[in-house]
Amino acid sequence: MIEQSSIETLKQRIDIVDVVGSYLELKRSGANFKAICPFHNDTTPSLHVSPSKQIYHCFACGAGGDAIKFVMEYEKLTYPEAIERVAVISNFTLSYISNDAQKKPDKKLLEQLNLFFTQNLDKNPEAVSYLNQRGIGQSSIEKFEIGYAPHSYTTLNFLKQRFFTSKETIEAGVVGISENGSEYARFIERITFPIHSQNGKIVGFGGRTITNHPSKYVNSPQSKIFNKSRLLYGYHLARESIIKNKKIIICEGYLDVVMLHQAGFNEAVATLGTALTNEHLPLITRNEPKVILSYDGDNAGVEAAFKAAKLLSAHNVEGGVVLFSGDMDPADMVQKGILDKLNALYNNPKKFVEFCLEHIAGKYDLKDAHEKQKALEEGRTYLRTLPNTIAYSYVGMFSSMLNVKSNFIVLGTKKPAQNGLAEDSFEDILELSIVKTLLLKPALIDMVLDIIDASMFKVHTQELSLLLEGQKEHPSLRKLLVLDNVRVYEEDELINALRPFLIAFYKEEIEKIKKIPSLEFEKKSFLFRKIWDIIERLKRGELVHYESFSAF
């Protein structure tokens, strides 16, 4: 049983932003943070996290509480299980009480085993030689606590001598059970790399063979403290540099991370033998750094980079891709001292969207009309996953890649019939975002009505009119709430979005007036000056009251 005083101390030390941020992608909103709520079918950031109050609350479904309550609800854990999970996230050592009311100390199994591995490294000349050949210096060995796992029986004896039970070693992921029921160490004759949580607590190991074992790398198995899809190797050492430099370099292997740090690229981390997933996003996007994917240029590396770039660009993450070819990975470049070129590569990555579009175009034989059509459809589908402005800004580039007219690449989002939209209906995301914002934030309606009119909308006039008529339960508005590609603006974001919308409207008014043959020259000149004055004021940041020129 966990000692109550230990629980209270944990509650005083934990940071709810770190806890919730290890599960969800948080975005700063003033003094608080916001996220998509995982406890209901949320389409806008309804969950608010308050660092000052150390609570979370969803304004849509009402879920709320402290950090421990969040972990209980998110992972469906009991209270003691959630306490232990939060302690791991926060790198806090809990105190336990045994059945006879005596305190049971935390024996720190993984920490003791890591020390055993590091002390074993110097006893294995072959392992030391391998590290030296790869250019890894002693300071890096110490910084990353690199060690060596000996024969299975040696490790098992060490654990037994330290009085660790079979249950403890199996739960920690360092011992397995064979088919005949005997125990074996999971890391055998391998160079070891301790894997830490984001706050520095050891939660598992990675191991590289030096005996030509078919599995070059192995990791600790999935457990209550080790989830490789939520961990990044080296993050606890890179965190400070990531925050300071607003940049994170994501590699494919442990040695790349070690060597990059050795060369001063202290923002480097690595995934743990798995593809980049949605579960990595909260950790990667914390503090909103520029993300650089540093992958091998072989087929597997390119495909992994493509999937990761699609994921990151769909979440509007800034950054790009650097591929290494010619049997030269980042570790090799560091070892050979090619640091200027390496630095130049990381300073000029290929942007995610450009990389994805080039990859899509390159998959097909564009000389074949059917293949070109497939490329166009795949590229269009991908562009539709991006924020609207970004997607449209790449239409010209993609049309050039395919050698087709840009108007062939229509980005109007198609929705299935069950969502209430005709298959070929075109959505204007900006218009829908304005309506959705006013629907969820009615306090902004009066301000918006001062500067716009329903006639300004080209596609979604009906939705705006229904909103202004107060028909909030109309199917067109109710369905709008579940469209996850339509965002809700904060007030300042709404104003910034409305200015170009209004400027475009008034420029169109000028073109309409030009085409009225019966209008006198003096009248036209007067209207031109008046409308251009409105446009200039909008460009300066003013909000100008709506004025109709349709009577002329």
C-alpha positions in Angstrom: 0.0 0.0 0.0 1.2 3.5 -0.8 2.0 5.6 2.2 -0.5 8.5 2.4 2.1 11.1 3.2 3.9 10.0 0.0 0.7 10.6 -2.0 0.3 14.1 -0.5 3.9 15.0 -1.3 3.4 13.8 -4.9 0.3 16.0 -5.2 2.3 19.0 -4.1 5.1 18.4 -6.6 3.3 17.3 -9.8 2.5 19.7 -12.6 -0.8 19.0 -14.3 0.5 20.5 -17.6 3.3 17.8 -17.6 0.8 15.1 -16.8 -2.0 16.0 -19.2 0.7 17.1 -21.8 2.1 13.5 -21.8 -1.3 12.3 -23.2 -2.7 15.2 -25.2 -1.4 17.9 -27.5 -1.7 21.1 -25.5 -1.8 24.6 -27.0 -1.2 27.7 -24.9 -4.3 29.9 -24.5 -3.4 32.9 -22.4 -2.5 31.8 -18.9 -4.0 28.3 -19.5 -3.7 25.5 -22.0 -6.3 24.0 -24.3 -6.7 20.5 -25.9 -9.2 18.3 -27.7 -11.1 16.6 -24.9 -10.6 12.8 -24.9 -13.7 12.2 -22.8 -16.3 13.0 -25.5 -16.5 13.4 -29.2 -14.7 16.7 -29.2 -14.0 18.6 -32.4 -12.6 21.8 -30.9 -10.3 22.4 -28.0 -12.9 22.2 -25.2 -10.6 20.9 -22.4 -8.9 23.7 -20.5 -5.9 23.0 -18.2 -5.0 25.6 -15.5 -1.4 25.6 -14.2 -2.3 28.0 -11.5 -5.2 26.0 -10.2 -3.7 22.6 -11.1 -7.0 21.4 -12.5 -8.5 20.5 -15.9 -12.1 21.2 -17.0 -14.0 20.5 -20.2 -16.5 23.2 -21.0 -18.4 20.9 -23.3 -18.8 17.6 -21.4 -18.0 18.8 -17.8 -15.2 16.4 -17.2 -12.6 17.8 -14.7 -10.4 17.3 -11.7 -6.8 17.1 -10.8 -3.9 15.3 -12.6 -4.6 12.0 -10.8 -8.2 12.1 -11.8 -7.2 12.8 -15.4 -5.0 9.7 -15.5 -7.7 7.6 -13.8 -10.3 8.6 -16.4 -8.0 8.5 -19.4 -6.4 5.1 -18.8 -9.3 3.6 -16.8 -7.1 2.9 -13.8 -7.8 2.5 -10.1 -6.7 5.3 -7.8 -3.5 3.5 -6.6 -2.7 2.6 -10.2 -3.1 6.2 -11.3 -0.9 7.4 -8.4 1.9 5.1 -9.5 1.5 6.2 -13.2 1.7 9.9 -12.2 4.7 9.2 -10.1 6.5 7.7 -13.1 5.5 10.7 -15.3 6.8 13.1 -12.6 9.9 11.1 -11.7 8.8 10.9 -8.1 9.7 8.0 -5.8 6.7 6.7 -3.8 7.0 5.1 -0.3 5.0 2.0 0.4 3.7 0.3 3.6 3.7 -3.5 3.8 1.0 -5.5 5.4 2.7 -5.5 8.7 2.6 -1.6 8.7 6.3 -1.4 8.0 7.5 1.0 5.3 8.5 -0.9 2.1 11.3 1.0 0.4 11.3 1.6 -3.4 14.2 -0.8 -4.4 14.7 1.0 -7.8 15.1 -2.1 -9.8 15.8 -0.4 -13.1 18.3 2.0 -11.6 20.2 -0.8 -10.0 20.2 -2.9 -13.1 21.4 0.1 -15.2 24.3 0.6 -12.8 25.1 -3.1 -13.1 25.1 -2.7 -16.9 27.3 0.4 -16.9 29.8 -1.3 -14.6 29.9 -4.3 -16.9 30.8 -2.3 -20.0 34.5 -1.9 -19.1 34.6 -5.7 -18.5 33.8 -6.4 -22.1 36.6 -5.2 -24.5 34.5 -6.1 -27.6 31.7 -3.7 -26.5 34.1 -0.9 -25.7 35.9 -1.5 -29.0 32.6 -1.3 -30.9 31.7 2.1 -29.3 35.2 3.4 -30.0 34.9 2.4 -33.6 31.7 4.3 -33.9 33.4 7.4 -32.5 31.5 7.5 -29.2 33.6 9.3 -26.6 33.8 8.5 -22.9 31.9 11.6 -22.0 29.0 10.5 -24.2 29.1 7.0 -22.7 28.8 8.6 -19.3 26.2 11.1 -20.3 23.9 8.5 -21.8 24.8 5.8 -19.2 25.7 3.3 -21.9 26.3 -0.2 -20.5 26.6 -3.8 -21.4 24.3 -6.7 -20.6 26.2 -10.0 -20.1 25.0 -13.6 -20.3 21.5 -14.3 -19.1 22.5 -16.2 -16.0 24.8 -13.4 -14.9 22.0 -10.9 -15.0 19.6 -13.3 -13.3 22.1 -13.9 -10.5 22.5 -10.2 -10.0 18.8 -9.6 -9.6 18.4 -12.5 -7.2 21.3 -11.3 -5.1 19.5 -8.0 -4.8 16.4 -9.9 -3.6 14.2 -8.8 -6.5 11.3 -11.2 -6.9 10.3 -12.9 -10.2 7.1 -10.8 -10.3 9.1 -7.6 -9.9 11.6 -8.4 -12.6 8.9 -9.6 -15.1 6.8 -6.5 -14.4 9.8 -4.3 -15.0 10.3 -5.9 -18.4 13.9 -7.1 -17.7 13.1 -10.8 -17.3 10.9 -13.1 -19.5 9.5 -16.6 -19.2 10.4 -19.2 -21.9 8.0 -21.8 -23.3 9.4 -24.4 -20.9 8.7 -22.1 -17.9 12.2 -21.0 -17.2 13.3 -17.4 -16.7 15.7 -15.6 -19.0 17.1 -12.1 -19.1 15.7 -10.0 -21.9 19.0 -8.3 -22.6 21.8 -10.7 -23.4 25.2 -9.8 -24.7 24.1 -6.4 -25.9 25.2 -2.8 -25.5 22.5 -1.2 -23.4 20.9 2.2 -23.6 18.7 3.2 -20.6 15.4 4.8 -21.7 14.0 7.6 -19.5 10.7 9.2 -19.1 10.5 12.9 -20.1 11.4 13.8 -16.5 14.4 11.5 -16.3 13.2 8.3 -14.6 14.4 5.1 -16.1 11.5 3.2 -17.5 13.2 0.6 -19.8 16.2 -0.3 -21.9 17.2 -0.6 -25.5 19.9 -3.1 -26.5 22.1 -3.5 -29.5 23.7 -6.8 -30.4 27.4 -7.1 -31.0 27.2 -10.9 -31.7 25.4 -10.7 -35.0 22.1 -11.6 -33.4 19.2 -11.5 -36.1 17.5 -8.8 -34.0 20.0 -5.9 -34.2 18.0 -3.9 -31.6 15.5 -4.9 -28.9 13.5 -2.8 -26.5 11.8 -3.4 -23.2 8.3 -4.9 -23.6 5.2 -2.8 -23.2 4.3 -2.4 -19.6 2.5 -0.1 -17.2 5.6 2.2 -17.2 7.0 1.6 -20.7 5.0 2.7 -23.7 7.3 3.1 -26.7 4.7 5.2 -28.5 4.9 7.8 -25.9 8.6 7.9 -25.3 11.5 9.4 -27.2 15.1 8.3 -26.5 17.2 11.1 -25.1 14.3 13.5 -24.6 15.2 14.1 -20.9 18.7 15.2 -22.0 17.4 17.2 -25.0 14.5 18.9 -23.3 16.3 22.1 -22.2 17.9 22.6 -25.7 14.5 21.9 -27.4 12.8 24.6 -25.3 15.7 27.1 -25.7 16.2 26.6 -29.5 12.6 25.9 -30.4 13.8 22.9 -32.4 13.7 19.1 -32.1 15.6 16.6 -34.3 13.9 13.2 -34.5 16.2 10.4 -35.5 15.8 6.7 -36.1 18.4 5.2 -33.8 20.1 5.5 -30.4 23.6 6.0 -31.9 22.5 8.9 -34.0 21.2 10.6 -30.9 24.4 10.0 -29.0 26.7 11.2 -31.8 24.5 14.3 -32.5 24.7 15.3 -28.9 28.4 14.7 -28.9 28.7 17.1 -31.8 26.5 19.8 -30.1 23.1 19.0 -31.7 21.6 18.6 -28.3 18.0 18.8 -29.6 18.3 15.2 -31.0 15.9 12.4 -29.9 14.8 9.1 -31.4 11.7 7.0 -31.7 12.1 3.5 -30.1 12.0 1.2 -33.1 8.5 2.3 -34.0 7.0 4.8 -36.5 6.0 8.2 -35.3 2.4 8.1 -34.1 -0.3 10.3 -32.7 0.7 9.3 -29.3 4.1 11.0 -29.8 2.6 14.3 -30.7 2.0 15.7 -27.2 5.7 15.2 -26.4 7.0 16.4 -29.8 4.8 19.5 -30.0 5.2 20.7 -26.4 6.5 24.3 -26.5 5.8 24.2 -30.3 9.4 23.6 -31.6 10.3 23.3 -35.3 10.4 19.5 -36.0 13.2 18.0 -38.2 12.8 14.4 -39.3 16.3 13.0 -39.7 15.9 9.7 -41.5 17.8 7.3 -43.7 17.4 7.7 -47.4 16.7 4.0 -48.1 13.2 2.8 -49.0 12.2 2.1 -45.4 13.5 5.5 -44.3 11.7 7.4 -47.0 8.4 5.7 -46.3 8.8 6.3 -42.6 9.5 10.0 -43.3 6.5 10.2 -45.6 4.1 8.8 -43.0 5.6 11.0 -40.3 5.5 14.1 -42.5 1.9 13.5 -43.3 1.0 13.2 -39.6 2.9 16.3 -38.6 1.7 18.5 -41.4 -1.9 17.5 -40.8 -1.5 18.8 -37.2 0.0 22.1 -38.6 3.4 21.3 -37.1 6.2 23.4 -38.6 9.4 21.7 -39.8 10.8 19.5 -42.5 12.6 16.4 -43.6 16.3 15.6 -44.0 17.2 12.3 -45.7 20.7 10.8 -45.6 21.9 8.7 -48.5 25.1 7.1 -49.7 25.5 4.9 -46.6 26.1 8.0 -44.5 23.8 8.6 -41.5 24.1 11.4 -39.0 26.4 9.4 -36.7 28.7 8.7 -39.6 28.9 12.4 -40.5 29.7 13.3 -36.9 32.4 10.6 -36.7 34.0 11.9 -40.0 33.8 15.5 -38.8 31.4 16.7 -41.6 29.6 19.0 -39.2 29.2 22.1 -41.4 27.3 20.1 -44.0 25.3 18.4 -41.3 24.4 21.8 -39.8 23.4 23.1 -43.2 21.1 20.1 -43.8 19.3 20.7 -40.5 19.0 24.4 -41.1 17.4 23.8 -44.5 15.1 20.8 -44.3 12.6 20.1 -47.1 9.2 21.3 -45.7 6.8 18.6 -44.8 4.1 19.5 -47.4 6.6 19.9 -50.2 8.3 16.6 -49.3 4.9 14.7 -49.2 3.8 16.1 -52.6 7.1 15.3 -54.2 6.9 11.8 -52.8 3.3 11.3 -54.1 4.2 12.6 -57.5 7.3 10.4 -57.6 5.3 7.2 -57.0 3.5 7.3 -60.3 4.5 7.3 -64.0 3.3 10.8 -64.9 3.6 10.0 -68.6 0.6 7.7 -68.2 -2.7 9.5 -68.0 -4.2 7.0 -65.6 -1.2 7.1 -63.4 -1.2 10.9 -63.4 -4.9 10.8 -62.3 -4.0 8.5 -59.4 -1.3 10.9 -58.4 -3.6 13.9 -58.6 -6.2 12.1 -56.5 -3.7 11.1 -53.8 -2.2 14.5 -53.7 -5.6 16.2 -53.5 -6.7 13.8 -50.7 -3.5 14.7 -48.8 -3.9 18.5 -49.3 -7.4 18.2 -47.8 -5.9 17.1 -44.5 -4.0 20.4 -44.1 -5.2 23.7 -42.7 -7.0 25.5 -45.5 -4.6 28.4 -46.1 -1.6 26.0 -46.3 -3.3 23.6 -48.6 -4.2 26.3 -51.1 -0.7 27.8 -51.0 0.6 24.4 -52.3 -1.9 23.9 -55.2 0.3 25.7 -57.7 3.4 23.7 -56.7 1.6 20.4 -57.0 0.0 21.3 -60.3 3.5 22.1 -61.6 4.8 18.7 -60.4 2.0 17.0 -62.4 2.1 19.4 -65.3 -1.7 20.1 -65.0 -3.7 23.3 -64.6 -4.1 24.3 -61.0 -7.9 24.4 -61.3 -7.8 20.6 -61.7 -6.8 20.4 -58.1 -10.1 21.3 -56.4 -9.8 21.2 -52.6 -13.4 21.5 -51.7 -13.8 18.9 -48.9 -16.1 16.1 -49.8 -18.2 14.6 -47.0 -20.1 11.3 -47.1 -23.9 11.6 -47.5 -24.5 10.5 -43.9 -22.8 13.6 -42.7 -25.5 15.6 -44.3 -23.6 17.1 -47.2 -24.0 16.2 -50.8 -21.1 14.2 -52.2 -19.9 17.0 -54.4 -20.8 20.0 -52.2 -18.1 22.6 -51.8 -17.1 23.9 -48.4 -15.6 27.3 -47.7 -13.7 26.6 -44.5 -13.3 30.2 -43.6 -17.1 30.9 -43.9 -17.8 27.8 -41.8 -15.3 28.7 -39.2 -16.9 32.2 -38.8 -20.3 30.6 -38.4 -19.0 27.9 -36.0 -17.2 30.5 -33.9 -20.3 32.6 -33.6 -22.4 29.5 -32.8 -20.1 28.6 -29.9 -19.2 32.1 -28.9 -22.4 34.2 -29.2 -20.8 37.1 -27.3 -19.0 37.9 -30.5 -22.1 38.2 -32.8 -22.7 41.9 -32.2 -19.1 42.7 -33.0 -19.2 40.7 -36.2 -22.5 42.0 -37.3 -21.1 45.5 -37.3 -18.7 44.6 -40.0 -20.2 41.8 -42.1 -23.5 41.0 -43.7 -24.9 37.6 -44.8 -24.7 38.8 -48.4 -20.9 38.7 -48.2 -20.9 34.9 -47.9 -20.6 33.1 -51.2 -21.3 29.5 -50.1 -22.7 29.4 -46.6 -25.2 32.2 -46.5 -27.9 29.8 -45.3 -25.9 28.8 -42.2 -25.1 32.4 -41.3 -28.8 33.4 -41.7 -30.0 30.5 -39.6 -27.5 31.5 -36.9 -28.7 35.1 -36.9 -32.3 33.9 -36.8 -31.5 31.9 -33.6 -32.2 28.5 -35.2 -29.4 26.8 -33.4 -31.1 23.4 -33.6 -31.4 23.4 -37.3 -29.7 20.4 -38.9 -27.3 22.6 -40.9 -25.9 24.2 -37.7 -26.1 21.0 -35.6 -24.0 19.2 -38.2 -21.5 22.0 -38.3 -20.6 21.3 -34.7 -19.2 17.9 -35.6 -17.1 18.9 -38.6 -13.6 18.4 -37.2 -11.9 20.3 -40.1 -13.7 23.5 -39.1 -12.0 25.4 -36.3 -13.3 27.8 -33.7 -11.4 31.1 -33.5 -10.4 33.1 -30.5 -11.6 36.7 -30.8 -8.2 38.1 -32.0 -7.9 35.2 -34.5 -11.5 35.9 -35.8 -10.6 39.5 -36.4 -7.4 38.6 -38.2 -9.3 36.2 -40.4 -12.1 38.7 -41.2 -9.8 41.4 -42.5 -8.7 39.6 -45.7 -12.2 38.3 -46.1 -13.6 41.9 -46.0 -10.8 43.2 -48.2 -11.6 40.6 -50.9 -15.3 41.5 -50.6 -14.8 45.2 -51.1 -12.4 44.6 -54.0 -15.2 42.6 -55.7 -17.6 45.5 -55.0 -15.2 47.7 -57.0 -15.3 45.3 -59.9 -19.1 45.2 -59.8 -19.3 49.0 -59.9 -17.0 49.1 -62.9 -19.4 47.0 -64.8 -22.4 49.3 -64.3 -22.7 51.2 -67.6 -25.4 53.5 -66.4 -23.4 54.9 -63.5 -22.0 58.4 -64.0 -18.2 58.8 -64.0 -18.3 61.2 -61.0 -20.4 58.7 -59.0 -18.1 55.9 -59.9 -15.0 57.9 -58.8 -16.7 58.8 -55.6 -17.6 55.1 -54.8 -14.1 54.0 -55.8 -12.5 56.4 -53.4 -14.9 55.5 -50.6 -14.3 51.7 -51.0 -10.5 52.1 -51.4 -10.6 54.1 -48.2 -12.4 51.2 -46.4 -9.8 48.7 -47.8 -6.9 50.9 -46.7 -8.3 51.2 -43.2 -8.8 47.4 -43.1 -5.2 46.9 -44.1 -4.1 49.2 -41.2 -5.9 46.9 -38.8 -9.2 48.9 -38.3 -12.6 47.2 -38.2 -14.9 49.1 -40.5 -18.7 49.1 -40.2 -20.4 47.2 -43.0 -21.6 49.4 -45.9 -23.6 48.2 -48.8 -23.0 49.5 -52.3 -25.6 47.3 -54.0 -28.0 50.2 -54.5 -25.8 51.8 -57.1 
